[in-house]
Structure formats: C-alpha cells, structure tokens
C-alpha cells in the first residue's frame, strides 16, 4: 500500500488503521512488526503531506475571497422602480 503514491488520504488512513490493529495484537513476529512499522511511518508522512497540501489550497482559496459582509435579504435584492 505505501508504494502506491496516488493513494487517497482516506485509503492511506484506512491502511494505517489496519496496521495499528495488527501491531496491537499479541504474537506479531518481530520481523513482521518492523515491516509494518516502516509502512506505517510512510503512510503517516503521506497523510501529513496530503493534509498540508489541502491546508495550503484552502488558505489560497480563502485569500482570494473578500471578507463577508452582513447577509442580504430578499428585500435587498429587489430593484426599486
């Protein structure tokens, strides 16, 4: 899973949850635990990068939006004649 660089945030998070569940079980062999830990660290880094990118996108979008004024009502939208 960690090799798939195009995996979505949700898929990465789901796989990370599976890894945690497996590592919490008793009887996981050391070699398997080390491999899972490595995969988990890669997934954490991927999720953090995706979140950072999303945050930057939201900040850029918010910077282009003017401050919201008071809400308008239907009366404000009428054209006086």
C-alpha positions as CSV (number, residue, x, y, z in Angstrom):
1,X,0.0,0.0,0.0
2,X,2.7,2.5,0.9
3,X,4.2,2.1,-2.6
4,X,1.1,3.5,-4.2
5,X,1.9,7.2,-4.3
6,X,-1.5,8.1,-5.7
7,X,-3.5,6.6,-2.8
8,X,-6.1,8.8,-1.4
9,X,-5.9,10.2,2.1
10,X,-8.8,8.0,3.2
11,X,-7.3,4.9,1.8
12,X,-3.9,5.7,3.4
13,X,-5.7,6.4,6.7
14,X,-7.6,3.1,6.5
15,X,-4.4,1.1,5.8
16,X,-2.8,2.9,8.7
17,X,-5.6,1.8,11.0
18,X,-5.2,-1.8,9.8
19,X,-1.5,-1.7,10.6
20,X,-2.2,-0.3,14.1
21,X,-4.8,-3.0,14.7
22,X,-2.3,-5.7,13.6
23,X,0.5,-4.3,15.7
24,X,-1.7,-4.2,18.8
25,X,-2.4,-8.0,18.6
26,X,-0.3,-10.3,20.6
27,X,2.0,-12.6,18.8
28,X,3.1,-10.5,15.9
29,X,6.6,-11.6,14.9
30,X,9.3,-9.0,15.3
31,X,10.2,-9.1,11.6
32,X,6.6,-8.5,10.6
33,X,6.2,-5.8,13.2
34,X,9.2,-3.9,11.9
35,X,7.9,-4.1,8.4
36,X,4.5,-2.9,9.4
37,X,6.0,-0.1,11.4
38,X,8.0,1.1,8.4
39,X,4.9,1.0,6.2
40,X,3.0,2.9,8.9
41,X,5.7,5.7,9.0
42,X,5.5,6.1,5.2
43,X,1.7,6.3,5.4
44,X,1.9,8.9,8.2
45,X,4.3,11.0,6.1
46,X,1.9,10.7,3.1
47,X,-1.1,11.7,5.1
48,X,0.7,14.7,6.6
49,X,1.8,15.8,3.1
50,X,-1.8,15.5,1.8
51,X,-3.2,17.4,4.8
52,X,-0.5,20.2,4.3
53,X,-1.4,20.4,0.6
54,X,-5.1,20.7,1.4
55,X,-4.5,23.3,4.0
56,X,-2.4,25.4,1.5
57,X,-5.2,25.1,-1.1
58,X,-7.8,26.2,1.5
59,X,-5.7,29.2,2.6
60,X,-5.1,30.2,-1.0
61,X,-8.8,30.0,-1.8
62,X,-9.7,32.0,1.4
63,X,-7.1,34.7,0.5
64,X,-9.0,35.3,-2.8
65,X,-12.4,35.7,-1.1
66,X,-13.4,39.1,0.1
67,X,-14.4,39.4,3.8
68,X,-18.1,38.5,4.1
69,X,-20.4,41.4,4.8
70,X,-23.8,41.2,6.5
71,X,-26.1,38.7,4.9
72,X,-28.5,40.1,2.3
73,X,-32.2,39.5,2.4
74,X,-34.7,39.2,-0.3
75,X,-35.7,42.9,0.2
76,X,-32.1,43.9,-0.5
77,X,-32.2,42.1,-3.8
78,X,-35.2,43.9,-5.1
79,X,-34.7,46.5,-7.8
80,X,-36.6,49.7,-6.9
81,X,-38.7,51.2,-9.7
